[in-house]
Amino acid sequence: MEIDPQLVKQLREKTNAGMMDCKRALAESGGDLEKAETILRTKGIAGASKKSSRATKEGIVASYIHLQGKVGVLVEVNCETDFVAKNESFRAFVKDITLHVAAAHPLYVSREEVPSALIESESEIYKEQVKGKPENVVDKIVDGKLDKFYGTVCLLEQGFIKDPDHTINELVATKIAELGENIVIRRFTRYLVGEPLESAASS
């Protein structure tokens, strides 16, 4: 169903939850704002977002090697205390993130990291695809296509490989609710044997 952007904005202001989480909750509730808020609170997303401003100076770096040494991943995930960093549930979660990065090949952690030049380039392609339609329709279609693009390249917006109905962002929120601390996927690196290096690719 088509979700009114104003409703998304209202839900974000009420819960501090992420835009995609709000959209998903509104779709699930049939556009009912109160039901959507309940859905977010039930999933722990609304509560988790309130912890998002808390400093995360602890955590771990985890690695994963896949396919007989053909793919390797390093991930840094931060939390608030050393106590949680040593927690088995937290470490299992970080391991899941390394597995996901190896399998899903995200390029960025979040949409904030996507270069503006790339966003503009993608937008131009989408606008060209829907040329001739009314401007307000074009904007909605382009926004929708950009959301799908972010869902492909941004780790937090990808469907989790073990449970594609839930995003990595939702997985993080669930873990924050469980452990009671802010958790941040800070960065990752994915290596594939034989892939072109950035300097070689740009020369």
C-alpha positions as CSV (number, residue, x, y, z in Angstrom):
1,M,0.0,0.0,0.0
2,E,1.0,3.6,-0.5
3,I,2.2,5.2,2.7
4,D,1.6,8.9,3.3
5,P,5.0,10.5,4.0
6,Q,3.4,12.8,6.6
7,L,2.3,9.7,8.5
8,V,5.9,8.4,8.4
9,K,7.1,11.8,9.7
10,Q,4.6,11.8,12.5
11,L,5.5,8.3,13.6
12,R,9.2,9.1,13.5
13,E,8.7,12.1,15.7
14,K,6.7,10.1,18.2
15,T,9.0,7.1,18.4
16,N,12.4,8.2,17.1
17,A,12.5,5.0,15.0
18,G,14.1,4.9,11.6
19,M,12.2,5.9,8.4
20,M,12.1,2.4,6.9
21,D,11.0,0.9,10.3
22,C,8.2,3.5,10.4
23,K,7.2,2.8,6.8
24,R,7.1,-1.0,7.5
25,A,5.1,-0.6,10.7
26,L,2.5,1.7,8.9
27,A,2.2,-0.8,6.1
28,E,1.7,-3.6,8.6
29,S,-0.9,-1.6,10.5
30,G,-2.8,-0.5,7.3
31,G,-1.8,3.1,7.9
32,D,-3.1,3.3,11.5
33,L,-0.7,5.5,13.4
34,E,-1.4,4.1,16.9
35,K,-1.2,0.5,15.8
36,A,2.1,1.3,14.0
37,E,3.5,2.8,17.2
38,T,2.4,-0.4,19.1
39,I,4.1,-2.6,16.5
40,L,7.4,-0.6,16.8
41,R,7.3,-0.8,20.6
42,T,6.5,-4.5,20.5
43,K,9.6,-5.1,18.3
44,G,11.7,-2.9,20.6
45,I,12.5,-0.5,17.9
46,A,11.0,2.6,19.5
47,G,12.8,1.9,22.8
48,A,16.1,1.1,21.1
49,S,16.2,4.4,19.2
50,K,16.1,6.3,22.5
51,K,19.4,4.6,23.4
52,S,20.9,5.6,20.0
53,S,22.5,8.8,21.4
54,R,24.4,6.9,24.1
55,A,28.2,6.6,23.6
56,T,29.5,3.2,22.4
57,K,33.2,3.0,23.2
58,E,33.4,-0.7,23.8
59,G,32.7,-3.7,21.5
60,I,34.6,-6.2,19.3
61,V,36.1,-6.7,15.9
62,A,35.1,-10.1,14.4
63,S,36.2,-11.9,11.3
64,Y,34.8,-14.5,9.0
65,I,36.4,-16.5,6.2
66,H,34.1,-18.2,3.7
67,L,34.3,-20.4,0.6
68,Q,37.7,-22.0,1.2
69,G,39.3,-18.7,1.8
70,K,37.8,-16.9,-1.2
71,V,35.8,-14.3,0.9
72,G,36.9,-12.6,4.1
73,V,35.1,-10.2,6.3
74,L,36.1,-7.9,9.2
75,V,33.4,-6.1,11.2
76,E,33.6,-3.7,14.1
77,V,30.4,-3.6,16.3
78,N,30.4,-1.2,19.3
79,C,28.4,-1.3,22.6
80,E,28.5,0.7,25.8
81,T,30.3,-1.6,28.2
82,D,33.0,-4.3,28.3
83,F,30.4,-6.4,30.1
84,V,28.1,-6.6,27.1
85,A,31.1,-6.8,24.7
86,K,31.9,-10.2,26.4
87,N,28.3,-11.3,26.4
88,E,27.7,-14.5,24.4
89,S,24.5,-13.2,22.9
90,F,26.3,-10.0,21.7
91,R,29.1,-12.0,20.2
92,A,26.7,-14.4,18.4
93,F,25.0,-11.3,17.0
94,V,28.3,-9.9,15.7
95,K,29.1,-13.3,14.1
96,D,25.7,-13.2,12.4
97,I,26.7,-9.7,11.0
98,T,30.0,-11.1,9.6
99,L,28.1,-13.9,7.9
100,H,25.6,-11.5,6.5
101,V,28.2,-9.2,5.1
102,A,30.0,-12.1,3.4
103,A,26.8,-13.4,1.8
104,A,24.9,-10.1,1.0
105,H,27.9,-7.9,0.0
106,P,26.6,-4.5,1.3
107,L,28.7,-1.5,0.2
108,Y,27.9,0.9,3.1
109,V,26.7,0.6,6.6
110,S,23.9,3.2,6.2
111,R,22.4,5.5,3.6
112,E,24.2,8.4,5.2
113,E,27.5,6.9,3.9
114,V,26.3,6.7,0.3
115,P,28.2,9.4,-1.7
116,S,25.9,12.2,-2.9
117,A,27.3,11.8,-6.4
118,L,26.1,8.2,-6.5
119,I,22.6,9.1,-5.2
120,E,22.3,11.9,-7.9
121,S,23.5,9.5,-10.6
122,E,20.9,6.8,-9.5
123,S,18.2,9.5,-9.3
124,E,18.9,10.7,-12.8
125,I,18.7,7.1,-14.1
126,Y,15.3,6.6,-12.4
127,K,14.0,9.9,-13.7
128,E,14.9,9.0,-17.2
129,Q,13.0,5.7,-16.8
130,V,9.8,7.4,-15.9
131,K,10.1,10.4,-18.3
132,G,6.8,11.9,-19.4
133,K,4.9,11.2,-16.2
134,P,3.6,14.1,-14.0
135,E,6.3,15.6,-11.7
136,N,4.7,14.6,-8.4
137,V,4.4,11.0,-9.7
138,V,8.0,11.0,-10.9
139,D,9.2,12.2,-7.4
140,K,7.3,9.4,-5.7
141,I,8.6,6.7,-8.1
142,V,12.2,8.0,-7.8
143,D,11.9,8.0,-4.0
144,G,10.6,4.4,-4.1
145,K,13.4,3.3,-6.4
146,L,16.0,5.0,-4.2
147,D,14.6,3.2,-1.1
148,K,15.1,-0.1,-3.0
149,F,18.6,0.9,-4.0
150,Y,19.5,1.7,-0.4
151,G,18.0,-1.7,0.6
152,T,20.5,-3.3,-1.8
153,V,23.7,-1.5,-0.9
154,C,23.2,-0.4,2.8
155,L,23.9,-3.1,5.4
156,L,21.3,-1.7,7.9
157,E,18.5,-1.8,5.3
158,Q,19.2,-5.2,3.8
159,G,17.0,-8.1,4.8
160,F,18.9,-10.4,7.2
161,I,20.1,-13.5,5.3
162,K,18.8,-15.8,8.1
163,D,15.4,-14.0,8.3
164,P,14.8,-11.8,5.1
165,D,11.5,-10.4,6.5
166,H,13.5,-8.4,9.0
167,T,16.2,-5.9,8.3
168,I,19.6,-5.7,9.9
169,N,18.4,-2.4,11.5
170,E,15.5,-4.4,13.1
171,L,18.0,-7.0,14.2
172,V,20.1,-4.3,15.9
173,A,17.1,-2.8,17.6
174,T,16.0,-6.2,18.9
175,K,19.5,-6.8,20.4
176,I,19.5,-3.3,22.0
177,A,16.2,-4.1,23.6
178,E,17.5,-7.5,24.8
179,L,20.8,-6.3,26.2
180,G,19.8,-2.8,27.3
181,E,22.7,-1.0,25.7
182,N,23.1,1.0,22.5
183,I,24.7,-1.1,19.8
184,V,26.3,0.4,16.6
185,I,27.7,-1.4,13.6
186,R,30.6,1.0,13.0
187,R,32.3,-0.4,9.9
188,F,33.1,-3.4,7.9
189,T,35.5,-4.6,5.2
190,R,34.8,-7.4,2.8
191,Y,37.5,-9.0,0.7
192,L,37.0,-11.2,-2.3
193,V,39.9,-12.9,-3.9
194,G,40.7,-11.4,-7.3
195,E,38.5,-8.4,-7.0
196,P,39.8,-5.1,-8.5
197,L,41.4,-2.8,-6.0
198,E,39.9,0.8,-5.8
199,S,43.1,2.4,-7.0
200,A,43.3,0.0,-10.0
201,A,39.6,0.3,-10.7
202,S,39.7,4.2,-10.8
203,S,42.9,4.4,-12.9
